[in-house]
Amino acid sequence: MPPESQIPIAATVKRRFAVSLALFYSAVFAVSGTHLPFFPVWLKAIGIDASWIGLINALPALTRFTTLPQITAFAEKRQAIRIAMMISVLATAIGFAAVGLQHQPLALFLVYAFTCMMWTPTTPLTDAYALRGVARYGLDYGPLRLWGSAAFAAGSLACGTLVDHIAARDLIWIIVAWAVVAVMASLLLQPLDGVRRKTAETQAGKALLRDGGFWAVIASAALIQGSHVAYYTFSAINWQLQGLGGLTIAGLWTLGVIAEIIVFALSPRFSLHPSSLMAIGGLSAVLRWIITAQEPPLVLLAIAQLGHGLTFGMTVVGTMSLLVQRVPPHQIARGQGYYAACSGLLGATTSIASGAIYARIGDDLYYVMAAMAAAGAIVIWSARHRLKAHPHSDESGG
């Protein structure tokens, strides 16, 4: 048993880790809170047409299955996840500043591609760092992650307020400002103790790739989360066309994030198996996208937005719980990389197709998203019995 004098030190280290991670999550998701709803608005404001918007918005997803897995694997191999997070946000801030200086589609596409190569590893690396901390300090993922959601809402609201007071062509600089805040927050991240590796690491990596349950989890998550593509890419544009102001649009996004925060906060109390949580997320997405496709009145649209807590939040909680159960701690960044790659491949395909589909059928695109979510729910429900057995030892940390 450790000496009594060491107990307060351990508690302080645990608290420091939690606070610094919460601050970093907050800064990173504040960038997303301004980028996701309003980057397409900025693209439209500088004269980019719908087809190019769909193509440009596919770049984050494209990098998730090309460069991102290599970056996460390299950071894990070098035991440099925290350093990789710091480099990633610094390059992101520089990249978005360069994007803001571009106005021609091809040049913007190329600069944004480099930015996405640096930016998209941030969240998987942060989740890997967080899950290692969860295992190391006995914390819960949801309460840590909710600070990112809260900052997403704050960033979206702040940007939505400014939309009605500044030129849409200047929105990119709000994204840049939040990226700079993320750089400063990264300086506070605490080092984690190194994770012991098994001698048969290569064989363990191959075993992970052969784990059908693992692939069921990431395929289902990719389908359910990928069904949000139409919402992320075209909701703000479409709601503007329906006469909604910037603050109202930001408010609708914020309602969804508030519901997401509640789900994260309550997640330690959930008693259902994580696979059931994911199935609930998928079925909720089917209903949400069918309602959204009807161009409902504002009150009903607001209610549908509250479903984001289920469609996104519940899916994330279930996914992360299953990944902690099935992936050894020394491979968690690699597992996150595979998950991001699968999501990226499907997301890129969906984003590219959605631009062309939206140009032809408008809001009926949401019916395609409902079908994707239904497929994700079916995949995870079909694998639920297999997922109740953990494939590795007590090293899981879950």
Legacy VTK file of the C-alpha trace (Angstrom):
# vtk DataFile Version 3.0
C-alpha trace
ASCII
DATASET POLYDATA
POINTS 398 float
0.000 0.000 0.000
1.446 3.437 -0.865
2.420 5.793 1.935
-0.374 8.104 3.001
1.614 11.125 1.806
1.394 9.870 -1.764
-2.422 9.724 -1.869
-3.031 13.508 -2.223
-0.331 13.604 -4.934
-2.119 10.858 -6.873
-5.429 12.732 -6.566
-3.772 15.930 -7.773
-2.283 14.181 -10.810
-5.666 12.663 -11.641
-7.403 16.045 -11.326
-4.725 17.756 -13.407
-5.150 15.204 -16.171
-8.942 15.584 -16.162
-8.862 19.400 -16.177
-6.208 19.729 -18.879
-7.998 17.172 -21.062
-11.334 18.939 -20.561
-9.761 22.237 -21.609
-8.197 20.653 -24.692
-11.438 18.927 -25.666
-13.166 22.295 -25.240
-10.762 24.135 -27.528
-10.697 21.411 -30.202
-14.465 21.134 -30.351
-14.911 24.902 -30.374
-13.065 24.748 -33.711
-15.534 22.101 -34.908
-18.464 24.097 -33.526
-17.622 26.967 -35.859
-16.328 24.845 -38.731
-19.097 22.270 -39.199
-22.101 24.598 -39.460
-20.447 27.652 -40.971
-17.515 26.543 -43.137
-19.964 25.625 -45.951
-21.595 29.050 -45.486
-18.176 30.685 -45.906
-17.508 28.608 -49.016
-20.826 29.722 -50.506
-20.103 33.348 -49.555
-16.835 33.405 -51.511
-18.556 31.978 -54.570
-17.954 28.207 -54.371
-20.805 26.226 -55.978
-22.642 23.248 -54.421
-20.657 20.552 -56.275
-17.323 22.021 -55.147
-18.691 22.440 -51.604
-19.525 18.728 -51.499
-16.069 17.849 -52.840
-14.203 20.178 -50.484
-16.193 18.971 -47.482
-15.229 15.411 -48.379
-11.555 16.158 -47.654
-11.663 15.607 -43.865
-13.240 12.211 -44.470
-10.730 11.382 -47.217
-7.757 12.064 -44.958
-9.299 9.882 -42.251
-8.739 6.749 -44.305
-5.506 7.795 -46.056
-3.064 9.763 -43.896
-4.761 9.589 -40.487
-4.169 5.868 -39.722
-0.465 6.276 -40.495
-0.211 9.278 -38.178
-1.987 7.600 -35.250
0.033 4.385 -35.665
3.297 6.351 -35.838
2.420 8.371 -32.716
1.533 5.195 -30.816
4.672 3.381 -31.918
6.816 6.316 -30.757
4.828 6.705 -27.514
4.220 10.307 -28.581
0.445 10.678 -28.612
0.487 13.880 -26.535
3.224 15.460 -28.702
1.321 14.461 -31.844
-1.774 16.212 -30.471
0.235 19.398 -29.912
1.751 19.331 -33.400
-1.631 18.592 -34.949
-3.394 21.642 -33.503
-0.471 23.941 -34.319
-0.474 22.837 -37.970
-4.275 23.181 -37.998
-4.141 26.822 -36.928
-1.558 27.608 -39.606
-3.522 25.664 -42.215
-6.862 27.383 -41.604
-5.148 30.772 -41.770
-3.797 29.785 -45.194
-7.247 28.534 -46.263
-8.698 31.951 -45.430
-6.444 33.548 -48.029
-7.741 31.334 -50.870
-10.763 32.094 -53.067
-10.302 29.869 -56.116
-11.815 26.372 -55.802
-8.741 24.385 -56.853
-6.256 26.359 -54.726
-8.626 26.238 -51.765
-9.071 22.487 -52.253
-5.303 21.882 -52.163
-4.585 24.062 -49.112
-7.577 22.662 -47.265
-6.380 19.126 -48.084
-3.077 19.808 -46.285
-4.958 21.364 -43.363
-7.188 18.301 -43.044
-4.151 15.993 -43.064
-2.971 17.796 -39.937
-6.373 18.402 -38.354
-8.261 15.117 -38.662
-5.846 13.096 -36.458
-6.547 15.457 -33.538
-9.777 13.870 -32.319
-8.689 10.200 -32.668
-5.416 11.017 -30.916
-7.299 12.879 -28.186
-9.741 10.011 -27.737
-6.836 7.555 -27.533
-5.140 9.789 -24.942
-8.448 10.069 -23.052
-9.143 6.331 -23.074
-5.640 5.623 -21.773
-6.330 8.103 -18.994
-9.697 6.468 -18.316
-7.923 3.127 -17.828
-5.019 4.665 -15.892
-7.024 6.808 -13.443
-10.389 5.001 -13.317
-12.301 7.889 -14.899
-15.458 7.860 -17.049
-15.171 8.894 -20.699
-18.552 10.633 -21.008
-18.072 13.322 -18.330
-14.662 14.179 -19.837
-16.000 14.321 -23.395
-19.008 16.481 -22.528
-16.750 19.539 -22.178
-15.950 19.238 -25.850
-19.654 19.193 -26.648
-20.266 22.224 -24.430
-17.514 24.132 -26.237
-18.939 23.020 -29.591
-22.241 24.627 -28.590
-20.530 27.783 -27.341
-18.467 28.094 -30.517
-21.511 27.539 -32.706
-23.589 30.096 -30.794
-20.814 32.685 -30.828
-20.309 32.231 -34.550
-24.063 32.258 -35.195
-24.367 35.558 -33.350
-21.559 37.043 -35.426
-23.094 35.815 -38.701
-25.776 38.485 -38.390
-23.185 41.210 -37.726
-20.162 40.421 -39.900
-19.710 39.503 -43.528
-19.967 35.764 -44.184
-16.639 36.062 -46.019
-14.964 36.700 -42.635
-16.250 33.559 -40.886
-13.020 31.675 -41.582
-11.123 33.937 -39.154
-13.341 32.845 -36.259
-12.283 29.255 -36.996
-8.644 30.364 -37.044
-9.036 32.134 -33.682
-10.389 28.992 -32.012
-7.584 26.935 -33.542
-5.081 29.265 -31.869
-6.862 28.718 -28.534
-6.468 24.958 -29.081
-2.723 25.437 -29.547
-2.508 27.197 -26.188
-4.625 24.516 -24.486
-2.331 21.785 -25.824
0.535 23.203 -23.775
-1.310 22.177 -20.586
-1.721 18.489 -21.484
-0.235 16.143 -18.877
2.120 13.255 -19.752
0.761 9.745 -19.197
2.767 6.809 -17.939
3.943 4.573 -20.771
1.704 1.572 -21.497
3.420 -1.791 -21.230
3.525 -3.678 -24.513
3.161 -7.385 -25.017
6.048 -9.090 -26.711
3.739 -10.404 -29.424
2.545 -6.935 -30.449
2.579 -7.731 -34.156
0.475 -10.849 -33.627
-1.888 -8.863 -31.398
-2.296 -6.271 -34.147
-3.213 -8.991 -36.637
-5.657 -10.451 -34.122
-7.375 -7.079 -33.871
-7.797 -6.966 -37.643
-9.269 -10.470 -37.563
-11.760 -9.578 -34.817
-15.201 -9.589 -36.447
-16.733 -7.909 -33.415
-14.302 -4.997 -33.696
-15.189 -4.518 -37.372
-18.914 -4.706 -36.577
-18.485 -1.867 -34.076
-16.609 0.464 -36.414
-18.779 -0.370 -39.453
-21.956 0.338 -37.500
-20.532 3.549 -36.024
-19.375 4.691 -39.478
-22.844 4.139 -40.952
-24.711 5.870 -38.128
-22.300 8.800 -37.851
-21.987 8.978 -41.648
-25.738 9.517 -41.840
-25.083 12.970 -40.336
-23.235 14.129 -43.474
-26.236 15.881 -45.047
-26.919 17.648 -41.760
-23.329 18.777 -41.303
-22.889 19.934 -44.898
-26.201 21.405 -46.005
-28.401 22.140 -42.975
-27.144 25.698 -42.445
-27.387 26.500 -46.167
-30.878 25.023 -46.447
-32.155 26.696 -43.295
-30.880 30.025 -44.592
-32.889 29.462 -47.772
-35.935 28.820 -45.576
-35.449 32.264 -44.044
-33.824 31.354 -40.736
-31.212 33.762 -39.373
-27.709 32.904 -38.258
-28.563 32.983 -34.558
-31.574 30.708 -35.091
-29.423 28.251 -37.039
-26.799 28.280 -34.301
-29.578 27.791 -31.748
-30.818 24.701 -33.578
-27.303 23.245 -33.612
-26.931 24.130 -29.931
-30.132 22.317 -28.983
-28.646 19.155 -30.432
-25.400 19.624 -28.577
-27.202 20.293 -25.272
-28.960 16.946 -25.658
-25.571 15.373 -26.455
-24.055 16.863 -23.292
-26.874 15.431 -21.181
-26.265 11.975 -22.652
-22.524 12.206 -21.922
-23.177 13.397 -18.369
-25.602 10.542 -17.669
-23.556 7.871 -19.459
-21.923 6.427 -16.273
-25.450 5.432 -15.169
-26.377 3.570 -18.354
-27.039 -0.110 -17.697
-27.747 -1.268 -21.264
-25.003 -3.074 -23.163
-23.018 -0.666 -25.412
-24.255 -2.487 -28.529
-27.821 -1.669 -27.503
-26.860 1.983 -27.037
-25.523 2.061 -30.594
-28.671 0.406 -31.952
-30.788 3.049 -30.195
-28.605 5.739 -31.765
-29.109 4.292 -35.245
-32.886 3.906 -34.961
-33.177 7.432 -33.539
-31.256 8.739 -36.551
-33.732 7.065 -38.921
-36.608 8.947 -37.277
-34.678 12.211 -37.067
-33.732 12.318 -40.749
-37.249 11.385 -41.910
-38.642 14.315 -39.901
-35.946 16.700 -41.156
-36.667 15.766 -44.782
-40.222 17.111 -44.407
-39.006 20.728 -43.919
-40.965 20.808 -40.626
-42.011 23.963 -38.773
-39.426 25.428 -36.419
-40.885 23.847 -33.266
-40.837 20.322 -34.730
-37.384 20.927 -36.202
-36.151 21.939 -32.742
-37.558 18.707 -31.271
-35.827 16.688 -34.013
-32.573 18.486 -33.190
-32.823 17.294 -29.591
-32.550 13.812 -31.053
-28.855 14.535 -31.629
-28.262 13.355 -28.084
-29.341 9.889 -29.220
-28.162 9.838 -32.835
-24.685 11.158 -32.058
-24.134 11.068 -28.291
-25.539 7.606 -27.602
-23.641 6.212 -30.587
-20.350 7.716 -29.362
-20.805 6.373 -25.820
-21.581 2.893 -27.111
-18.707 2.948 -29.602
-16.080 4.108 -27.119
-17.240 1.612 -24.477
-16.938 -1.243 -26.958
-13.521 -0.088 -28.174
-12.205 0.026 -24.597
-13.532 -3.507 -24.087
-12.120 -4.993 -27.284
-8.852 -3.104 -27.900
-5.784 -3.476 -25.596
-4.523 -0.145 -24.157
-1.207 -0.356 -26.042
-3.177 -0.476 -29.316
-5.910 2.042 -28.554
-4.538 4.723 -30.908
-4.275 2.118 -33.667
-7.870 1.069 -32.982
-8.970 4.704 -33.141
-7.105 5.019 -36.437
-8.940 2.041 -37.941
-12.244 3.462 -36.716
-11.465 6.876 -38.205
-10.339 5.285 -41.483
-13.560 3.321 -41.856
-15.626 6.393 -40.993
-13.547 8.480 -43.365
-13.957 6.133 -46.306
-17.722 6.025 -45.946
-17.952 9.701 -45.016
-15.921 10.825 -48.032
-18.025 8.768 -50.409
-21.212 10.078 -48.821
-20.042 13.693 -48.844
-19.020 13.600 -52.516
-22.291 11.953 -53.497
-24.366 14.237 -51.288
-23.330 17.357 -53.204
-24.664 15.937 -56.458
-27.744 14.409 -54.807
-28.624 17.609 -52.935
-28.349 19.629 -56.143
-31.040 17.374 -57.675
-33.442 16.466 -54.864
-32.707 18.935 -52.052
-33.970 17.882 -48.625
-34.936 14.422 -49.882
-31.236 13.666 -49.374
-32.165 13.003 -45.728
-34.030 9.847 -46.780
-30.700 8.449 -48.021
-29.190 9.321 -44.638
-32.072 7.504 -42.878
-31.287 4.355 -44.879
-27.608 4.551 -43.827
-28.555 4.865 -40.163
-30.912 1.908 -40.440
-28.083 -0.194 -41.911
-25.829 0.758 -38.987
-28.469 -0.260 -36.448
-28.916 -3.617 -38.199
-25.151 -4.313 -38.220
-24.644 -3.679 -34.509
-27.820 -5.509 -33.492
-26.788 -8.547 -35.536
-23.401 -8.640 -33.739
-24.734 -8.031 -30.215
-24.193 -11.603 -28.956
-20.582 -11.718 -30.177
-19.875 -8.323 -28.586
-20.869 -9.533 -25.124
-17.685 -11.637 -25.036
-14.450 -9.690 -24.495
-11.655 -10.929 -26.807
-8.698 -10.009 -24.611
-7.610 -10.152 -21.009
-7.942 -7.787 -18.091
-5.568 -5.514 -19.949
-8.609 -4.000 -21.563
-9.071 -1.350 -18.950
-12.815 -1.519 -19.550
LINES 1 399
398 0 1 2 3 4 5 6 7 8 9 10 11 12 13 14 15 16 17 18 19 20 21 22 23 24 25 26 27 28 29 30 31 32 33 34 35 36 37 38 39 40 41 42 43 44 45 46 47 48 49 50 51 52 53 54 55 56 57 58 59 60 61 62 63 64 65 66 67 68 69 70 71 72 73 74 75 76 77 78 79 80 81 82 83 84 85 86 87 88 89 90 91 92 93 94 95 96 97 98 99 100 101 102 103 104 105 106 107 108 109 110 111 112 113 114 115 116 117 118 119 120 121 122 123 124 125 126 127 128 129 130 131 132 133 134 135 136 137 138 139 140 141 142 143 144 145 146 147 148 149 150 151 152 153 154 155 156 157 158 159 160 161 162 163 164 165 166 167 168 169 170 171 172 173 174 175 176 177 178 179 180 181 182 183 184 185 186 187 188 189 190 191 192 193 194 195 196 197 198 199 200 201 202 203 204 205 206 207 208 209 210 211 212 213 214 215 216 217 218 219 220 221 222 223 224 225 226 227 228 229 230 231 232 233 234 235 236 237 238 239 240 241 242 243 244 245 246 247 248 249 250 251 252 253 254 255 256 257 258 259 260 261 262 263 264 265 266 267 268 269 270 271 272 273 274 275 276 277 278 279 280 281 282 283 284 285 286 287 288 289 290 291 292 293 294 295 296 297 298 299 300 301 302 303 304 305 306 307 308 309 310 311 312 313 314 315 316 317 318 319 320 321 322 323 324 325 326 327 328 329 330 331 332 333 334 335 336 337 338 339 340 341 342 343 344 345 346 347 348 349 350 351 352 353 354 355 356 357 358 359 360 361 362 363 364 365 366 367 368 369 370 371 372 373 374 375 376 377 378 379 380 381 382 383 384 385 386 387 388 389 390 391 392 393 394 395 396 397
